[in-house]
């Protein structure tokens, strides 16, 4: 028993080292911006560059729009497949593999060719970028939502809700979504992380996103890209933390039946 | 006029015909159970009444209106599920309030109705708990309260006790019946447990292969089973090979011993038949010495005790009649000695308890098919 616990700790420690050693090394490297001393000079340089916040803000905004559009499209689809079309599940499993099989560069050229002339001249609209991001994040959102649905006895709960008078709206917003919270958060975090650092679509569709900014910094500077990597890591995880905190607050507010009834 | 009426209801899933033209009616305030083994169509029928399945043919009427095409959320029927189906993100109070909120109830009306339901199921102190903090029995009470809080036109229960322990099952089924009587709510209950169905129902519909084999009051179903299947499914049944002697006089023989049924039966003299008798329809003839051979007196069977089983208040003797075996139940009365193994005994059979049937219609021959032994 003791030996097993020791082994578990050993593997845990190896995992921690594997994931955090590169981060620590990058962080230490980023502090060498000033010759002969450790300093935050590289971070200062990044911050004074107005492009940094502008590009990060843009990518963050696109990520939020992607999350909203992706969830609005994929959650009802996954519920419908689970409840009404279980035979179509293998098809969706294959569809979720397509974004991995088709390189983003092909996707970008496809979008440009299809939407660069009327009646769908959308190539200069951020909606096309969001649409592309929804495709890229589709596997992550679908798989997370599908796993959440399978864990909750969707059929039983939906029938219970319907027998109590709930329509599809009541079922979705009062029963399914609150019980999918963890799955939705996973989908949200993954999408946010993917979109904020995405490069190919943003470059080819010519948008001032964070991915291209980081790539350009990496080409031109030595220490600033390391500082950027650490900052983008912190910003992404900070954003995830904020989303989680906000979602939890919302759930707790909704937990009361009527004020003062508990 | 019947409150719930099923008219020639058929349900098929692909090529599989699950319900085959079922017709029945339930009166207002009545408690009717669908009883049957796996795959007999009882749950499918209930789900069609609830609206979760659409009949392939036939119609379902509630209070005179055809609801066959009405969506489940528009039928105003309370449903209790086998696996409780409580909303895990809501407390007991919010679960019970769910249907009321959907119906637009708010404020004091909502609160007082929820309190009333909590009192009805004796779970006021658990109001702020979540489903995972409750036992199975408590969860099912909440599910029951949630279903009746909306004042449904009828209550549908789909094997609500099958996931619970035996003791809780007995207590909860009494509670369900008490609540049903108190509220006077029309109830349809699905179960595979004959004891459950017989103990709480006004009427029991025994189902087999998508049809109702017999529907009637529990005493009627048990004491006057219409078919050998019902007889074997409900309670315990001896099935023996017999031979017709004088069918018009109801006379037949088992292992050379003569029996008289309560009336004539259809067969030719000498034809092989099956004889079904419940163990409690046999009684020990005390004080009468058993002969060496078969009994000459009609409706008295003689044999040798091969097994003695104590079932609490009942003692079951398994008696060999030569080629056949028969089980006999008697009260466990300490003042009366129980025959020993190998002892010869005489058993009297009541004529009205004798059920004669053709071999192809009867369950397999054997002593005492116990408690729905043909169910699976």
Interface residues (C-beta under 8 A of the other chain):
Chain A: X152 X153 X156 X157 X159 X160 X161 X162 X163 X164 X165 X166 X167 X170 X174 X175 X178 X179 X181 X255 X257 X258 X261 X262
Chain B: X50 X51 X52 X71 X72 X73 X76 X77 X78 X79 X81 X83 X85 X86 X87 X88 X89 X91 X93 X94 X97 X98 X99 X102 X103 X106 X107 X110 X111 X114 X127 X128 X143 X146 X147 X150 X156
